[in-house]
Amino acid sequence: KTIFGLLRPWKGEIHFNGEDITGLAPDQIVRKGMCYVPQLENVFPSLTVQENLEMGAFILDGDITPRLERVYQLFPLLRERRGQRVGKMSGGERQMVAMGRALMLDPKLLLLDEPSAGLAPKLVEEIFERIVEINRAGVAIVMVEQNAKKSLELANHGYVLADGRNRFEGTGKDLLNNPDIGRLYLGG
């Protein structure tokens, strides 16, 4: 939330693409190429899938059809349900809508807050597969995630926080293989 301008940092600066964005409003940060998918209240439940996706492109001029098509390719279920009200969808389906809406702006950086929280195991796997696809398409991802093991399996670089402090840092593989992390955080 702090990176995205929703909370003020206690100290320090936030830089994105070489520019100090500390103190910018979220709408200014979005225009610089960063999008945020919050854990809760991340969709418009009374709108349809397509209307939610279109809301993600509200600042764009011109035809958004190619962007919609990219989102539908990434999340085929959303194409099938594009006329359905999002409030009647499962948590995993809502998460797909929220991620799709953020991707409508073709961000350089996607911030994900607990993308697997409360999801059925099958949907957790699907969400993580989509996260990998998004990253492979060139979008950098910063993710806060309770499913530490799965997150570290995917991460190029990771941080393990405890009591609000950075306790460990390294590649995802190094962190997964660290016996202290395994014992303290991964149940190993």
N, C-alpha and C positions, 0 to 999 in steps of 0.2 A: 504494500500500500504506500510505503514511503517512496519507493522508486517511481511509482506512477503519479505521485503528487497528491495523494489522498491524505497523507499524514506528513507533518513536518519532521525532518531529521533533527535529532538532538544536537548533533554536531557533524561536521564534515560536509562534503559536497557529493553530488551525484552527477556523473558524467555519462553521456550517451553519444556515441559517434564523435568523440572529441569535444563535445560541447557541454558546458555546465548547464544542467537542467534543474538544479536545486531551486525549489520555490515556484517552478512553473505549474500552472493549472493543468489538470488532466487533459483537457481539450487541446492545449498547446502541445503536450507530450504526444498525444495521438497523431497530431499532424507531423511530428518528427519521425514517425515510424514505429511507435511502440503501442502495443495493445495489452490489456489486462483482462483476464477472466477470473472474476472472484469466485470464492467457494460457494457462497450463498447468494440468493436473489440475483442470479446471473442471466435470467431470461425475462421476457414480457409474457406472462402466462395467458393473458387474454388475447394475444395476437397469434397468428398462425406461424408455422415454421418459416415460410417464405417471408412474411412480414418481419419477423425477428431478424432474419438474415439481411433484409433490405435496410433495417434500422442500423445495421453495422456499417452501411455505406452512405450514411446520411450526409457526410461532408464531401462526398465525391460529386463531380459533375459528369454528365455523360452516361453512356450505357453501362450498366453493371452486370449485364447478362453473362459476359465471360467470367466474371468473379463468382457469380452464382453457380455457374457450371463447374468451376474448380472445386467449390465447396461440396457440390453434389457428387462429384467424382470421389472426393475424399470420404464423404459420408453418404453412401447410396441410400441408406434408410431415410435420410432427410428429403431426398427427391420423392420417394414413395409417399411420404407424409407431409409434403409441403403445404397442403391445405388444412392440416390438422392444427387445432389450438394447442399450444405448447403446454398449457396447464393440465392437459389430460395425458401427458407423456410421462414415462418413467424418469428417474433421476439420471440414468445413463444417457437416455435420449436427450434430456434437457442439457446435459453436459456437452453433447455433440452440437446442439444448437448454439450454445454459448461460445464454444470454440469456433464453430463455423462463422458466427457473427463477427468475431474478432478478426478472422482471416479475410473477411470481405475487404478490409483495408490494406491487404497485402503487406503486413508489418515486417519490419526487419527483426524485431524482438517481440516475443510473445511471453507475457508473464502469466503463469498458471498457479492459482492458489488451491491446493488440495484437489486436483482434478479427479481423483478416484474416491474421494470421501463418500461413504454411504452407498457405494455401487455394488451390485452383485458381482461375484468373481469373474464371470464371463464378460461382463461389460468393462470391468477393470482392465482385463487383458486387451479388449478392443480399443479402449481409450489410449492405453500405452502404445499400441501398434500405430494409432493415428498420430500420436506425438512423435514417434520415430519418423513417420512419413513426412510430417510437417518440417521437422528438422532437416531431413534429407533434401527437402525442396529449397533449403537455404534460409530458413527462419531460425534465428537463435532463440533458445528457450531457457528461461529461468523459472524453475519450478520449486514450490514449497510443497512437500508431499509426506504424508504419514507412512506410506508404504516405502520405507527406506530401502529395503533390499531391491525391490523392483526398480526404484528410481536410480540407485547406484549402478545397477546392471546396464542402464541406458546412458548414464551420464558420461560426458567427456571429462567433466570436472565437477567435484562436489564439495559440499561443506556439511559437516555434522554439527548442529547447534545443540547446546544444553543450557538451560537457564538463561536463554537470550544471548549466549556467548558462543563464538566459534571455537569448538573443541578440536576438530580435525578438519584437514583440507587435503585434497589430492585428486588424482584421477578416480573415476568411479570404480575401476578395477582395484586400484590400490586400497581404497577405503573398504571395499567388500572383503578384501583379503587381510585387513588389519585385525589381528586377534582381539585387541581392546574394543574396537567398534563392534565386532561380532558378539563378544561377551556382553557388552553394556547395552547395545541398541538393537541387535539383530537376533537375539535369542540363541546365539551360537556359543 
